[in-house]
Amino acid sequence: MQSGKLITIGVWMMIIFNLLLSFGAVWSLQRIDPEIQRIYQRNVVSLDACEKMLLALAEVAVDQQNFLNALQAAENNITEAGERETVMQIKALAERLSSGNIHDRRLLTKEIIKLTNFNKNAIIESALQAQKMRQAGAWGIVFMTSFFFILALYFECRLRQTLLMPLEEIATVMEERTRGDRFRRCNLPHAAKDTQKMLAAINDLIDRSNRLE
């Protein structure tokens, strides 16, 4: 029967909806993970190196070994435009650290901060990109939910027409007959063909019962 097929389709649509919603949520989160990993690999390492260089410069006697180690880490992790030139400038100034010139230290500090800003700006840009991805994923889930909500309304309407309304009509006819109404018949002109056959069979049974009485 059409009503049975409709119920089956409705159940499967709910299953598919839940699966798609789950996969959509996972997909949305997985799109953000690589961005977070990229931030760590490209920028956090460089920021950590800049921090160590500044700490080395903060000592009364510059800890040159730690400074050079941190500088090497920053040079090995050049990822943003303009970083290479800044690192080269830091290397040139670092060669004059042993002179103890305050002016050189100040220039070196400015270049390190400049390198820090490159990576900070990259992190902000990546965070905005991740936010856009999250919003796109959220709107995708909203779209899927809205789409299946409309489908659910359609199936509810069809289920009412093919199953609930015929059952209500049959119940009403039976109640009227028990009260003595011999002329009340099932009548749903817009019902599906299989439902019309069922109602016609019930009406035929009522007619036969009337003839036997």
N, C-alpha and C positions, 0 to 999 in steps of 0.2 A: 504493500500500500504506500501511497505517496507520503502519508503522515509518518509512517515508519522510516522511510528514506530521509525525510526531513529531520527527524530526531537524530538519526545516525550522522547525518551531515553536520548538525549542530554540535554534537558531542565531539566529532573530529575537529571541527573548527576551533572549539575551545582548547583542545589538546595542542593543536598547531599554534594557536595564539600564545599559549603559555611557553611553548618551546621557543618561538620567535622572540618573545619578550626576554626570556632568559639569555638566549644567544646575543640579543641586541645589547643587553646590559654588560655581558662579558666582553663583547667586541668593543664597546665604548670605553671600558676600563683598560683594555689591552692597548688601545691606541694611545693612551696617556703614558703607560709604563715606559715605552721606548724614549719618550721625550724626557721623562725623569732620569732615565739612565744616561741619556745624552748630556743632560745638564751636569751630572756627576763627572762623567768622563772628560768633558770638554772644559768645564769652568770651575768646578769645585777644586780640582787638583791645582789649577793655576792660582786660585784664590788662597789656597793653603800655602803654596810656595811664596806668594807675596807676603802673607802674614809672617812667615818664618824669616824672610829677608828683612822686614821692618823690625822684628824682634832683635835680629842680629845687629842692626844699626842702632837700636836703642841702648845697647851696652856702651859703657864709657870707652872701653876698648873693643872695637868692632870684632865680633866673632866671625872672622873671615871664612873659616872652614864651613860653618853652618850656612853662612850667606851664599857661598859658592855652590854648595849642595842644593840649596833652595833655588838658586838661579838656574842650575842645570835642569832641575825638575820643571821649571817654568818654560825653559827653552825646548824641552822634549815634549811639551804639551801645547804648542802653538796651534790655535784653532780659529781665532778670530782675525778679521782684517785689521791691520795696523799693529798687531801684537809683535810680529817679527822685528819691525823697526824699533819698537820700544825696548824689546829684550836686548837688541844689539847696542842700543844707547846705554842700557843698564850695565852691560858687560864692559863697555868702554869706560864708564865712570867708575866701575868696581875696580879697575886696574889701578886707580889712583887713591884707593882707600887707605893704603899704608901711609900716605902723606899726612893724614889727619886733618885735611882741609875741611873746615866747616861748610864752606860754600859747596864743595863737591858732595858732601853728605846731603845737603838740602836739595840739590839737583837730583841726586840719586833717589831720595825719598819721593820727590815729585814724579819721577818716571815710574817708580813702583806703584804709586797711587794711580797713575795713568793706566798702567797695566791692569790694576785691580778694576778700574772703571770699565775697561773693555769687557771683562768677564761678568761684571755686575749687569751691564746693559744686555749682554747675551742671555743671562739668566732671566731677566725681566721679559725679554722678547720670547724666550722659550715658554715662560709661564703664561704669557698671553696666548701663545699658540695652543698650549695644553688646555687653557680655558675655552678657547674656540672649539677644540675637539670635544670637550666635555659638553658644551652647549649643543653642538651638532648631534652628539649621541643622545642627549636628553630630548631634543626635538624629534629625533628619529623614533624614539620610544613613544613620545606623545602622538606622533603621526600613526604609528602602528596601533596604539590603543584606541585612537579615534576611529580608525578604519574598522577595527573589529567591533567597536561599540555600535557603529552603524549597521554592520552585518548582523550583530546580535539583535538589534531592533527589527531588522528585516525578518530574521528567522522567527522571532517572537510573534510577529504579525502573521507570518505564514502558518506557524504552528497553531495559532489561535483559530485561523480560518479553516485549517484542514483537520484539526483534532478537537480543540476545546469547544468551538461553536457547534459542531455536529453532536458532540456528547451532550451539551446543554440542550440542544434541540430534541434529541432522543429522550432525555430525562423529562423535559417539559411535556412531550407527547404522552409518555407513560403515566405521568402524574395526572394529566387531564383524563386519560382513559380510565384510570382507577376511580376517578370522580364521576364517571358516567358519560363523559363526552365521547360519542361514537364517531364523530366526524373530524376530529383533530388529526392531522397528518403531519409527517415530517416534511418540511419545505425549506430548502436552502438552495435557491437558484444559482448562486455564485460559487457553490462548493465544487471541489475537484471531482473528476469523473468517477474515481473509485469510491469517493464518499457518496456521490449521487446514487451509485449502484446499491450501496449499503442502505441508504435511506429508502430507496425504492423497495428493497427487500423487506424492510420493516413495515412499510406501508402495505405491502402485499400480505404480510402476516396479519396485520390488523384487519384488512378486508376479509381474509379467510375466517378470522375469528368472528367477525360480525355476521358472516353468512351462516356459521355453525350455531350461533346463539338463537 
